[in-house]
Amino acid sequence: MKEKPLIVHVLYRLDTGGMERIVVSLINATADRYRHAVIALTGFGALRDEIEGVVTECVSLEKKPGKDWACHGRLWRALRALKPDLVQTYNIGTLDMALAVKLAGVRHLVHAEHGRDATDPQGENPTYLRLRRWMAPLIDRYVAVSADLQSWLVDHARIRPSKVVYIANGIDAMAFDEPRVAFAPRRLLGDFAPPESVLIAHVARLDKVKDQAGLITAFKYLREEAGYPSCRLIIAGAGPQREALERQIVELGLVDAVRLLGNRNDVAELLAESDVFVLSSIAEGMPVTLMEAMAAGLPVVATKVGGIASVVEDQVTGTLVPASDPRALAAAMSTYVADATLRRRHGDAGIARVAEKFSLNAMVAAYVALYDGLLGRRSHTTASRIVSGLAEHKES
């Protein structure tokens, strides 16, 4: 029997994040069809445990800060040893590795764009645009996870349209079906958020591009100017902005009302205890956390940037506001705080939208079609059978 094709995923770092979670889901969902390996330029975080025993290799190249040209050689050697049938790189941090991939003799290279770099939220950095064009001849397909990124790759990066494929991120919505009894004590948060309080949740890496500072300012306005002092805010995630956010919380007198939770492995349970979800980013691809919040039945307040508008239907599943506008963010949050019926209506609409548009089945089927098309394989396995296999893997 012929050995299954080997797909190597090259990431900057395998750590907590929406893109990284998509990679883990994809690996687990297609392990019966392909062999997988992961090469991380700068190492691994907790997500590595979720693919332990599934991938053939997890390699860290221990890339040094800045220009570490020797890292290209380490990647070349790793790929020569693994002999993959296809390599997929992710985001701008790994794009310059395309030449090393091809020099290692890899026939097929896919590059996925899950969002723009934090230092270039609008995608206008001329160096990054040139890099995308220079690497284009080496890349078989660019994957864009939102229609916004797809049009940007074609119109601004000037990638040939036939090379760009749109594959929306997808989630296992059932994993977020965690019912909460109204006005019952919150098991995870206890006295911090009494049953009668409205709890606002935010899940994202603590990074300037996510603008948690703007969210905390907006929350201050919500409590003091809009007149909702009993509201509480939880922020789940880790990152370089934590110390600055801790100082801001103290300076604004919000120590008893805002809690930074760090990275969590119980996000579904936290969302089940929440009432509203907020995402305050100044740039995004297609955020997985929004899909998770909607699958959990929460109305969403989010900034209208990147692919967010393709996930959140304004005034149907949530409310979209301009980026970097704390007062607009506060006003949108106050609408949901004041109206429990509206929270339920938009939350129910979000559940239906995720089931229809952003399922794990659809995402996996699209990647299987892409990989098999490049590898010259016929796709016998349906998406439902693939994801059924994933469910069996999780239960075993």
Secondary structure, DSSP 8 states (H G I E B T S, - for coil): -----EEEEEES-BSSSHHHHHHHHHHHHTTTT-EEEEEESS-B-GGGGGGTTTSSEEEE----SS--THHHHHHHHHHHHH--SEEEEESHHHHTTHHHHHHTT-SEEEEEE-S--TT-TTS--HHHHHHHHHHGGG-SEEEESSHHHHHHHHHTS---GGGEEE----B-GGGG-----TT---TTTGGGS-TTS-EEEEES---GGGTHHHHHHHHHHHHHTSS-TT-EEEEEB-STTHHHHHHHHHHTT-TTTEEEEES-S-HHHHHHT-SEEEE--SS-S--HHHHHHHHTT--EEEE--TTHHHHS-BTTTEEEE-TT-HHHHHHHHHHHHH-HHHHHHHHHHHHHHHHHH-BHHHHHHHHHHHHHHHHT----S-HHHHHHHHHHHHH-
